[in-house]
Amino acid sequence: MIDAPTYAQYQLQLNLFQSRWFSSNHRGRGTRGRVPRMSGMKSLEEALTATFDNLDILSPRDVSAFWAVVPKFLGGRRPRTSNQQLEQQMFNQFDKISTKCIQDIDQYGYRELATLAISLAKIIDKISKRKRPVKGSPRQILQDILIGNESKIKQYIFREIASSSVPILHEFEARHLSNLIYAYGLAKEVVLVEDGSTFFDVFAEVAIPNLHTFNEQDLSNMLWSYANVNVQNSQLFEQAGDYIVAMNNLDEFKPQHLSNISWAYATLNEQHPRLFKKVADHIVQLDNLHEFWPQALKDLVWAFATAREQHPKLFKKVADHIVGLNSLSKFEPQHFSNTLWALATAEESHPQLLEKVADHIISLDSLRSFNEQALSNTVWAFASTGVSSPQLFKKVAYEAIERQHNFTSQGVANFLWAYATNGQVDEHLFSSLTPSVQANLDEYNEQNLINVAWAYSVANVEAPSVFNDEFINACLKREENGFILEHLRQLHQWQLWQDEIKSDVSLPESLKKKCYKAFISEDPTQSKLQDDVASSLSSMGLQPQEEVLLKSGYRIDAVVEVDEKQIAVEVDGPSHFIGRELTGSTILKHRQVAALDEMSIVSVPYWDWNKLKKDSRKKEQYLRSLLLGA
C-alpha cells in the first residue's frame, strides 16, 4: 500500500505540474517576452522548474535572474517528510542549470557576471551557516552542487567567473564592480589569475581610478570584502580613505557602511587616522544612535580599539547609547562581550555600561549562547577596567568549568588572569581548570605563561601538575624570546609563592636574579595621601621609615616599631581596590610580606583616611587602633 501524500507533498507536486504545464505550452513557440519572470515566482520549486524547462531559450540575464531569487527561498523551514524521487529531480535540475551556467559563462556580460557572482555567494553563505542541512533539502542539494567536497566546486565556479570577468572588467559600472568583489569576499574565495596575482589585485587596478563613481554602499562592500578574505591592498585602502575624507560630510553613509569600513581598515591593519577621525566625528555629532544595530556598534568600537585610534567621545557616545536602552535582548553575547573588550582595550572606563551588561548576564537562565571567547572577553574587560561584579564572576566560573576543554590556550590564561586581577579568588575554579592549564602549557606564549603563573600565585592554589620542571623548561624556552620587564616582575612573585608554600620547584639562579632585579627596579612614587599618613605617624613619635625595601623585594610605604615589633604600614589608594575589595596584586603583596618577610602589615584604605579630613587627633587615634590590632 502506498502512503497517502501529505499536504506539503501534494502542494509540491501541484507546483511542479503547473510549472511543467506552463513550459510545455510555451516552449519553442514563445519569444523572450514569454520567458517566465522570476519576480513572480512563489516558491523555489516553481522558479527551479520554470528555469529548467526553459533552459534552452533562456539568456544569461534570465539564468542569473533565477540564481538571484534562490536565496530568498532558502530562509523558511522545510517539511520533515521526504520524497526521494522529487529530491533527485531537484538535484538534477539544479545540476543541469549550474552546469550550463558555467559552460556559457563567456557569453555573460558584466551585469550578468556580477548578478551571478553575488547571487551564488549569498546562496553559499546561507547554506554554509547551517552545519547539518536536512538530507534531501534544497540547502543540502545546493551544498553538494555549489560547494562540494573540500569546497572544490565552489573554487572552480568562482575561478570561471573571474576568468570571464578579467578581460571585460573595465566595462563594469561601479555598482557591478562592487557587487562582484563583494561576492568573492562573501564566498571567501581568493582566486589566482593568469599572471599569478589575485583577482583582488586585478580588481583594485580597475577600481582605484574609478573610486569617484562609487557610492557609499559600493565603497563599504568593496573594503569589507578585502578584509573578509584578509587580502591587503594598501594603495586601494589609502586612496579610498582619502576619497571618503575629502567628502563634505558622511550623511549618506548608513550605520552599517561606517562600521564595515572601520572594521575593514582595522582588520587589515591599514592605517588611516584621518578617516577614523572623520567617521568618529560624524557619529559623535548625531542626535542619537537608534539606527545602529548591535553588530554595527560592536564592529565600530572594536575597529577603533584594534586600530589604536583614540576617540573618547565616540566610545562614550556608544556606551551611553547602550546604557540608555531598555534591555539588551537584541544583543548577542558576542556583541556586548566585544564591545566591553573594545572599551577596556582603549582604556575607556564606563562603569554604568559594565553594570548594565553584568545585570543582563546575571538575569539569564543559561550562558549556553555564549561561546568561550565571549566568556573570557567579558571577565577580562571587567578586570581590565577595574569594575567589580562578584555575582557575574561566580556565574561565569560555573560555566567555564563545565566547558574548559573548549577554551583556547589564550582564553584559559586570560580567564584566570581576570579572576586573579579582580581579586575573585575562587579556589574551586583554579583547581578545576588545572588540567586545561597543564594541557596548554606548550602552547602558551610569554604573556600567557606568566599570566597563568601569576594568577595561581594570587589565588594561592597549589598545582604541582603544572608548576614543575616542565614549567621551568617552558620559562627558559620563552626567555630566549625575551621576557619584558613586567613578565620578570610577575615571575619573581611566582617564585616568592613557591618559597611561600615551601615547594622544591625553583627557577635557575641566573633567571631568579634577573627577576629580582626587575622587581626592585621600579622607582617608588609617593602620593599626597602617603605623605599625610607618614606625617601623622611622625607626630605620634613613631619615626616611620619610608619606602623600605624588604628582603622579598617588596617596598613598603612605611615601617614603624611598636613595642619592639616592626609593623608595615601600607597606604592603599584607589588603584589598590576594585570597588571596596582589594585587587589581586594588593592581596598578593600583603600575603607575601606577612609570610616571607615575617612582618605584620596594616592597611590604610583611602576612603577611611579621607573621612578624617584635617582632624589630626582623629587621624592619630585611627592609626593607633590599627597598629594595636596588628
N, C-alpha and C positions, 0 to 999 in steps of 0.2 A: 504494500500500500504506500502511495506517495503522500507525504505530509502536506496538509493544506498550507498554501503560501501565507506568510504573514502580510499584514497590510503594507509594511515597508517594501517587501519584495514585490508585491503586486504593483505598487506605485512605481517602483524602479522599472519593472517590465513595461508598464504603460508608457513611461517616459521614453524608453528605448523604442517601443513600437511607433510612437508618434514621430520620433526623430527619423526612423527609417522610412516611414510613410512620406515625410517631407522630402527626404533625399531622393527616394525612388520616383517621386512625381516631379522633381526638378532637375535631377542630374542630366547633364548632356544637352538639355534643351533650354537652359536658362542663360542669363547674362550675368555679369559681375554684380549687377544690382540685385540678383536673386540669391546671391550667396548669403547664408544665414548671418544675422547680425549678432555678435557676441553680447552686446549690451542688453539684448532682450532675453538672454538665457536665464532660466530659473534654477538650474541645477548643474552640477558638474557633469552628470551623465548626459544631460541634454546637449551641453556645449561640446563634450567629447565626441558623442555620436555624430552630431551635425558636422563637426570638423572632419572626422574620419570618413564619413560617407561622401563628402565633397572634396576630399584631399586633392584629387587630380585637377580641379578647376580653381583651387584657392591660390591667391597670390601670396608672396612673402608677407605683405601687410596683413592679410587675413589670418595667416598662421600665427604671426606674432601677436595679433589681437586675441587669438584663442589662449595663448600662454598668459596673456595679461589678465584674463579673468579667472584663471585657475586658482590663484592664491585666495581670493575671496570665498571660494567654496571649500576651503580646507579648514575653516575655523570651527564648524559645528561638530557635534558628536555623531558618530555613525551607529546604526543599529548593530547589536551584538550578533544578530543572525548572519549567516554567510551563505553564499551561493557560488560554488566553485566555478560553474560554467560562466556566470556573469563576471566573476573576478578574473578569469582567464581572458574573457572578451575585453575587459577594461585594460588588462595588461597589454594585449595585442594592439589595441587601439592607440594607447599611449606610446608604445614601442614604435609603431609604424609612423606616427606623426613626428616623433622626435628624430627618428632616423632620416625621414625625408627632409626634415628641417635642416639637419646638418649637411645632407647631400646637396641641398640647394643653397647653401649659405652664401656662395659667391654671387647669387642673384639678389641678395638683400642690400638695400640702400642704407644710408646712415640712420634714418628714422627707425627702420625695421630692426637693424642690429642693436640699437640702443634699447628699443622696446623688448626685444627677445632677451637680451642680456639681463636687464633689470627684472624682468618677469621670472626668468629661471632662477635668478639669485634669491628673489623673495620666496619662491616655492621651496628652494633648498633650505633657506633659513627657517621657514616654518616647519618643514618635516624633520629638520635636524634637532629642533628643540625638544621633541618628544623622543626619549631614549628607546622606548619599545612600542612602535606603532602597531596597531591591531593587525594581525595577519590577514592579508587579503583586502585591507582598506586602501583607499587611494593614496594615503600617506606612505604606506609600505610599498605599494606598487611604484610610486614615483621615486621612492628612495632607491629601489633596485634599478630603475631606468635612468635617473639623473645623477645619482651619486655612485652607486656600485661599490664593489669590494675595494677597500682602502682608497675610496674616492677617485678611482682611476677614470671612471666615466665622466665625472664632473670635470676633472682636469682636462680630458680630451675635448669636451664640449667647449670649455672656455678658451682652450688653445685655438680651436677652429674659429670661434667668434673673433678672437684677437687677430688671427691671421687675415681674416677678411676685412677687419676694421682698419688695420695699419695703413694700407695703400690709399684709403679714402678719408683718413682721419681729419685732414684739413677741410673736408666738406662739412663736417659736423657743426651744427649750431651749438651755442653754449649749453642749452638745456640738455641736449642729447649727449654732448661730451660729458657733462656732469653725471647724467644717468648711467652712462656706460662705465665710467670709472667707479661709480658708487656700486655698481653690480659686482665688480671684481673685489671691492672692499668687503661687501656684504657676504659674498660667497667665499671670501678668504682665499683667493686664487692669485698667485703671483706667477704670471706666465712669461717665459723667456721667448724673445723674438729672434729672428734670424741672425742678427749681429751680436747676439749674446747679452744684450741689455734686456731689461724687463719691459713689459707692456706699460708699466707705470712710468718708466723713464721716457718712453716714446710719447706717451700722453702729455707729460709735463712740457715737452718741447713745443707741442701744439697749443697747450693751454696758456702758457706764460704770455705770449704776445696778444692773447685774446681775453685776458682777465677783465678788461673793461666791459666785456659783453656779458659777464657772469652776473646773475642776480644773487640775492642773499642766500637762497637755498642752494643754488649751484655751488657757491663758494663753500658753504657748510658741508655739503655732501662730498665734494671733492677732497677737502682737507681731512675730513673724518675717515675717508676710505684709505688714504695713505697710512694713517695711524692705526687703523684696524688690522692692517696686514704688516704693520711695523716696517714700512718701506720709507726711507728718508729721501727727501729731495730738497735740500736746503735752499736752492735757488727759487724753486716754486713757492716754498713757505715764506721766504723773505719778501718776494715780490707780492704775493697775495696779502701778506701782513701790511706791507706799505700801501697797497691799494685800499685796504679797509681803513687804515689810519687816516688816509687822505680824504675820506668821505666827510661831508659836512656833519653828519650825525648817523647814529645807528638805529634810527626809529623804525626802519623797515625790517630790521632783523628780529625774528621771533626768538623767544627764550631758548628754544631748542637749538637754534642756529648759533647763538652766542656760547652756549655751554659746549656744543660739539666742536666749535672752532677752538675754544680754550683748551678743551680736553685733547684735541689733536696735537697742538703745539707742545703741551706738557708731556704727552705720551712719547713723542719722538724727540723730546729734549731740544726742540727748536726754539732758540731764544729770540724773543721779540718784545722787550719791555714796553715799547710804545703801544703795541697792540693790546697787551694785557691792561695797561692803564686806561686806554680808550674804552675797552669793554667794561672795566670796573666803574669808571666814572659815569658811564651811561646807565648802568644798573643802579648805582647809588642814587642818581637823581630821579629815578622812577618813583611814582607815588606809592606803589606797593608791588609786591612780587606774586600776586594772586595767579598770574598766568604761568608761573614757573611750576612745573610738575616736580615731585620729589627727586626724580632722577636727574633733572636738569640742575637743580640746586646742588645735589651731591657732586655731579661732574664738574660744576663750576668751581666750588671751593676746593675740590680735590686737585683740579688743574692749577689753581693759584698756589696751593701749598706745595705741590710737586715741582712746579717751576720756580719755587722760591721767590715768587712775586708778592711783595708785601703791599697790602692794601687794607688796613684795619677797618675802614668804613664799609668795605664790601662784606667782610666777614661778619661784622656786627649787623649789617642790614639783613643778611641771610639768617643769622641766628635769631635776631629779633622777630623775623617773619615766622620762623618755625615755632618759637615760644608763643606767639600770638594765635596759633592755630587751635581750634577746639580740641582736636585729637591728632594722633599720629597714625591713625588707622590706614591712611593711604601710603604710608612709608613702609617699604620693605626693610627687613633687618639690615641689608647691605647699604641702604640709603642713609640711615642715620648713623650706622657704625662708621662709614666712610666720611660722613660729614664731621663727626666728632674727631676722627683721625686727622682730618684736614686742619681743623681749628687747633688741635694740640700740636701738630707739626709746625704750623705757622706761629705757634706760641701766642695764640689769640684766646684769652680766657673769657668764658661766658658761662658762669655757674648756673644761671637760670635755664640755659639750654640743656646742660648736663642733668640738672634736676628733673626737667620735663621728660627727658629720654629715660632716666632711671625709673621714674614713676610709671612710665608706659611699660617698660620691660618687666618691672615687678608685678604689674597687673595682669600680665599674660598668663594663660593657663599652662602654656608649654613654650619651650625655646627650640622646638624641633625645626622651626622655619629658619633659624639662624645656622649658617654654616660656621665652621670652626674659625675661619678668619674673622668673621663678624664678631664672634665672641671675644677673640683675642684683641681685635682693634678697639672694641668698646671699653674693656677694662684698662687697656693700655692708655687710652685717651683720658680716662678719669685719673689714672695715676700721674700721667704727664702734666696735667693741668692742676693737680693738687686739689681735686674735689672728692669728697668722701661720700660713699653710699654703701654702708655695710650690708644692707638688705640685698642690693643688687649684686654685690660681690659674692654673697652667700648663695644666691640663686644660680648665678653663672658657674660657680665652683662645682655644684652638683652635676650640672650638665657636662662640664669639661671632663670630669672624672669618668663619666659613662662613655664619652666619645674621644678619649685621649689618644687612641691609636689613629684617629683621622686627622690629628693636628700635624702640621708641618713642623720641622725641627725649629724654625724661627718662631712659629706660633706658640710652641711649648715654652720657649725661652722668654718671649715677650709676655706671655701669660703669667709665668711665675714672677718675673721681674715686676709686673704691675702689682701683684698682691703684696710682694715684699716692700715695694716703694710706698704703697699706700698704708703700710702698717697692718694690713689684713693678714695676720699670721695664722693661717688655717693649717694646723698640723695634719689633719686628715687629707687635705688637698695635696700638700707636699709629699706625704708618704705615698698616696695613691698614684701620683704622677712619676714617681721614681723609675718604674720600668720604662716609661716612654723617654725619660731623660737619658737613661742608660742606653736605650736602643739608638738614640740620635747623636750620641757623643761624637762619633766620627764625622758627622755632617755639620756640626756647629762651626761657624766662623769665629773669629776672635771675640767679637762683641757678644754673640750668643753664649759662647762658652763661659765668659766672665760673668755675664748677667745671671746665668744659672748658678754658678758658684756663689756669687754674692747673695742671691735670693735665698738659697739654703742657709747661708750664714746668718741672715736676718731672722729667718724662721726658726733657726736652731733645731732643725730636724735632721738627725743623723742619717746618712745614706751611704754606707760603706760600699754598696754595689756600684755607686757612681764615682765617689771620691776615693780613688785608689791609685795604684801605679799607672793604670790606663789613663786616668785623668791627668796625672803628672806628665805622661808622654804626650798627651794631646796639647797641654800647655806649652811644652817645649817645642812641639811642631809648629804651633801657632806663633810662638815667639820669633820664629825665623822670618815671618812676615812683618814683625814689629808690633808690639802692643803700644797703644797710645798711653799717655800719662794716666788717664782716668782708669784704664784697664789695670795698670800696675797697682794703683791705689786700692782698687777693689780686690785684687788678688792678694794684696797684703792683708786685708781684712779677712779674707777666706783663710789665710794661713794662721791668723790670730784665732780664728774659730777652731781650727784643727788643734791648736795648742789649748784652747779653752776646754774642748771635750776630751783632751788627752789622747788624741789619735796618733798613730805611728806614721801617718802619711804626712810627708813634708816636701816642699819644693827644694830643688837643689840649692846649695848655699849661695851660688852666684845670682840666681834668679831671686832668691829671697832677699838678698841685699839690695838688688835693683828695685824691688817692690817697696822695701822700707824707705829707701832714698826718695822714691817718687812720693810716698805717703807723707813724708815730713817736709817736702819741698814747697808745699803751698804756703804762701805768705799769709800770716794771720792778719785779720782785719777786726778792728774794734768798733762796735756801734755805740751810739749815744746811750742806749739802754744799758749796755755792758759797763760803760764808764760810770753811769749813775749807780749801778749796783756796787761796783768796786769802791766808789766814794763812800757809800753807806757802810760797807764793811770796814773801811778805814776809820770812819767816825766811831765805830764800835770798838776800836783799838785792836782789831784782828790782824792788821798788817798783811793784806792779801798779796800773794804773788800772782801776777797776771800772765796770761798766755804761757802756761807752764807746759813744757814738752815732757810727756811721761815715757816710761820705758817702752810701752806698747807702740809709741809713735803718735798717739793722740795728743792734741793740745787742749788744755783745759782753760776756760775763761779765767778762773781764779781758784787758788788753793789757799785755804786758811787752816790754822791749827786751833783746835778746841779741845781742852783737857788732854793735851799731848796726843791728840789724834788728828791726822790730816784728813781734811774733807774737801772734795772737789765741788766747786760751785759752777754750774752751767746756766748761763743766761740764754734761755731759749726764746728767740724771736719768732715772728710769723712763719719763716721758712722752715722751722722745725716741726710744724704742725700741719695736719690736714683737718680742717675744722678745729676741734679741740683735742684731737688724738695725735700722738707723736708719729712722725714719719718713720719709715723703716730705717733710714740712716741714723736717726737720733736714738731709736730703740737699740740699734746695734752698738752704737758708741757707749751709751750708758751701761749696757750689759757687760761689754768687754772691759771697760775701765774698772768696773767693780770686780770682775772676775780675775783679770790678768794683772792689773796694777794694784789690786787689793786695797782699793780706796773707796770709801763711802762717797756717794755722789748725790747732790741735791739739785733739783731743777727749779729755776725761777721762770715760770711762764710769763710771757709779755703781758697778758691781759690782767694777771694778778697784780703785777707791778704798776701797770698803768692806772689801776683803780686807786692806788695810794697817792697819786698825783705828786704834790710837792711837800707832803707831810713827812718830814724826816723821822719823827718819832715813830710813826706807824710803820715806816719802812724798816727801821731797826728792829721793831717788835716782830715784824713778819720774818725777817732773816733769822732772828734769834730762835724763833719757833721751828724753822726749817732745820737749822743746824743742831738743835737739841734732839730732833727726831731722827737724825742721821745715824 
